[in-house]
Every structure is written in C-alpha cells, then in structure tokens.
C-alpha cells in the first residue's frame, strides 16, 4: 500500500489520471453517452405498425419538427412558461432569502431553511394534485386562475420550483459580508442604491444558479401540465406522447433535443455575463 | 327525417362491419392476413405440461386484483393456491404502454384491447392460442369469437374476456335535457362550452369519425378506424373545432372522476367504472350510448411468444374466463363479461342487463378499438388509409 502511494506520489500525472478516471468515465459514458445515443436515435424512424425501430438514416424527423407549426407553437409556449416561472420565483425568492440571510436570528435562520425545504420532502404528485383541487371550479384559490390552462400551469410550477430558487440565493446572500453593506451605507448610499450597486451584482451569480434550476426543470416538465394544464401541452408532453402513445422513440428523441439546445443557448448566454465564473 | 337517416347510416355501418368481420373470421381461402398483413409464423402450444411455478401478468388496472388495493378484492391468490403459479402483476394505463412493455419480453400474458392486439400479433410478441386447451372457451359469447382484433385468418390469438363502450356521460343536474347525441360534445354551439371532457389518446379521432358517419354521410366513412385522406382531415378538423369546448383531456380515469364530481366538466366520454365510482361519491351522473353509437373495447387475454411459463399462462387464461372469476372482474371493473355463465355468478344480478352482456345487437353498435393501418380495415383497396403513427401526429396537432 505504501509502495503504491509512493509510486503515485512520484508520478503526479498518473495520479491525476487515476483519480479522475472514475468521474470521467461516469460523465463520458452515463451522461454524454446517453445524450449522444439520444441524438443518434433522432435520425431513425419506426415501423408504423409493429412499432419496431428501423435503423435508416434520414432527416425526416427534423423536417417534421421544423415544418409543422404546432411544434413551434409548443416550443414558444414552453419557453414562455419556463421564463415566467423563473421570473416569478426570482421575485418571490429574493426578499425571502434576504430576510432569511440578513434579518433573521441564527436560530430563526435554521428554522426558516427547514421550512423552505419541507415541501421538497412531499411527493411532487401530491403537491400538483393539491393545486388541482385548489384551482378547481369550487376550490379555495379558484380566483387565481381562469380554469385549468397555461396560467394554472405557471402557478403550479412556480410553487413547485420555488425552493430551488430560494436556497441558492440564500447561500449567495449568506456569503455576502455585512461589512460591505455597512460600508455602502457609510459612504452615503441609501438602501436602494446599496441594493443596486452592492447586493445585486454580488448575488447575481446565485440568482443565475437558481434560474438554471427553475428554467430547466420547467422546460422538461410534463406532469404538472397533465394535471392542471387543461388542454394545453408542453414539449415534455410531446416527448411523453411519442414514447407512451405512439411508441415512436426516434421522434421523441428529436423533440427532446429541443430543450437540450435551448439549455445550451441559455448556458452560453449566462456564461457571457460572467455569472458562471463565480459558481 | 334526420333521425331516420342516422339510424339507416348506423345500420349500414353495423352490417358492413359484420360483413367485414365475417370475411376475416371464416373464409379459409382468404390469403394469410386478411387484415392486410402477414403475422410471423408462430405455433400454438400443443399440450399442457407441468406448471412452471411463475407467471408474469400485464393487465389493465382492475383486471388482476391480488388484494393489494382492497383486501376483499382478490382473485389472484386463489389461482396461486390452485395451480402453484406465483403471479406477479404489472398494471398498465394505456394500450400503447402495454405494447411497449410487451416488447421487453418479461411478461407471459397480457389483457390486450383491440388497438393493441393487432400490433402485438404483427410484431410477433404474442402467439396463436390453442383454444382446445382452454375448456372455458366453449362458454364464451359467440359474438366475441373470431373477431378482427383477436384472430387473424381464422386463427385465434387469445381468449375474449370482457367488453364495454366509451359512454356519453353527463351531470344530470347541469345538463338538461338528457343528451341523446354526441353533438353536445362536438357542436360548436354546444351550451356546455368549456365544460366538456374528452379522452386523451390518438384513438379518440375514431370518436369524431363515428360522429361524422352519422352526420356527414357523404364522406363515406364505413369504419371509424379506416380513414382515407379526406375522411381523416374531416375528423381532425372536427376535433380542432371541438378543442375550445374542451376543459381538459383525460387519460387517468380518477382525474376525470374528480373533474365530473367538482363540476369542472359536466359532459364527456367515460368508462362504466368511472361512472360507478363517481356516482358512488354522490355526484348525479348518468351515461348512455347515444344515437350515433359509440367506440369501445373488447379485451383479449393473449400469451407472449417468448413466455417461459406457458402452462401457467394457459391455466391463467382458463381461470380468468371461468364463470365466477369472469363475473368478479366484470363486476369490479364495470364491463360485460365474456363468459355466458358469468351472469349467474354476479353478486348484483342486474349487472348483466346494465352492461348488455348477452345483447349481440347492442354489442354490434359498438365500434371496438382497432389499430388503424395503411391497408384500409373496411376492405377498400383503391385508397391508402392513415396509420396509427399519423393518428398520433394529428393528435398532437389537435391539442395545439
């Protein structure tokens, strides 16, 4: 054992390679491999009757995806819902996280963190169905939404993903030294100026981190829409229907590349702001 | 006048359906695969062996209850005790899910509806069934045997089990007078705008086609599962026109039951089991097969070609259609039993009348789910029909 560690000590490059091999294998095989398999499948098609996948290369699926107006409508609807959910969550989460990190006593802080996390311990389905009955015609929160549909979906998703926004912002605000806020005040800044010039720029990476969660989770969701979405559907539903109903795995893969591409664009845009450097 | 025309169209459709079934079921000179495809060559089991001790069952919810949902509802345990075959049950939610799961080769028997059975036969996932090894097959209603969804070229691929209609269902307190036609769900001027609940599956396009059969006879639809370009477009357009009326589409019957109970929906398509359940919770609900007829299901227990437990599978097939068990399943699920002797075994003696169990005229009014394929199921050879893949694409488009 000591001989082995001495050997690795003398060969730092080998040591690094050895240490990294397991995570790289995981990333390469399980993660990128699955994505690659998905992308490859998108170029195949299925036998209409038996449902077996036929391995013949063609761009037909992508042609359908781009030429049919319905997929464009669904993509825009999905991105719109995801963006709105992210904005709503950010607006609700920031004051909550600020109160938790800066105003509450250490004891209250701990209780508040637990309180924010409690909903994560309950089943997604129970929470979504609870919203279904609250938003129903004779439900308690019926006034919030005109029946089931896009509005109901946005409300439900905003509720479901809120903790994923609060916790990163809370962590970011906690790292923000109080002395900076005090210094800003000493230099004559009013509270809004302090917020705009000190707090917001320093916690922006945390908000971005939260937005990655809420945006990507909304982009891929299909269960909440099925429960409170009425007749409307999102990208996830198209993927689900093509696997579950049509047994058309290749076309489902084609549709599934859409959120992947959107997320890549989003991450690239976020990277340009420099927000990812601080994560 | 209109009523008579409707009835005439219905009769015409029914007789044509019967004629179509007749040719596929009985004629021995027809080429293999009278439905337009040739199934893979597979042999039925010749004789039973020793039970293998295991059976993996893929079933609609409520078809293979083992007491886990309700300790009093259990017909799986007696089977295990009788045969020594330990049963593992996997429930599925839609026909499409069943087809996907059967491809894994992990299941020995499946309760397939007509929109799944032909796909399973064509892909070689299920094999012909030797009905001589299923004694209770003799008591199965004659009008359920040798149908286009459970046999190919006169060869049986399974044992008929139960059937029912996708009923027009309404809240009696909110919908007056009682509707006698599907037009409450399809007419653009329906007074129940935004309160309609429709089935969430591509196969629902057939419901629109069935409606058009009666209301637009010039389209020439003879079978709602055999639609050419023009007929298909008409059905899809009807559903697009229906969309603003719809409050939501259901695929989970419990979700539908809740919507009907809360009054979020007041009229829609439902199964008998949903009606029973919702009525049981106090909602004033009524259901019927309206003048145009209805789509429905006729289920068949089939044996997987790759099954390693075939003796247990045959024992299950015989057991599940035995009079007493068939009655239990039909009563629990809310459908007509296939076995003629099952009616005498029901706890509630009126049920067989409610479900029209031995009423072949009623049974022929139902357009049973069948997988749409390019070869028109109504026998036309001069046109190409839309296959299920295209039905699915259109369904996405209808929902928008």
Interface residues (C-beta under 8 A of the other chain):
Chain A: X46 X48 X49 X50 X51 X52 X64 X68 X70 X71 X73 X74 X132 X133 X136 X137 X138 X139 X147 X148 X226 X227 X229 X230 X231 X232 X233 X238 X241 X242 X243 X244 X245 X246 X247 X248
Chain B: X37 X94 X96 X97 X99 X100 X103 X118 X119 X122 X123 X124 X194 X201 X202 X243 X246 X247 X248 X249 X251 X255 X258 X259 X262 X263 X264 X371 X373 X374 X387 X388 X389 X390 X392 X393 X395 X396 X397 X399 X400
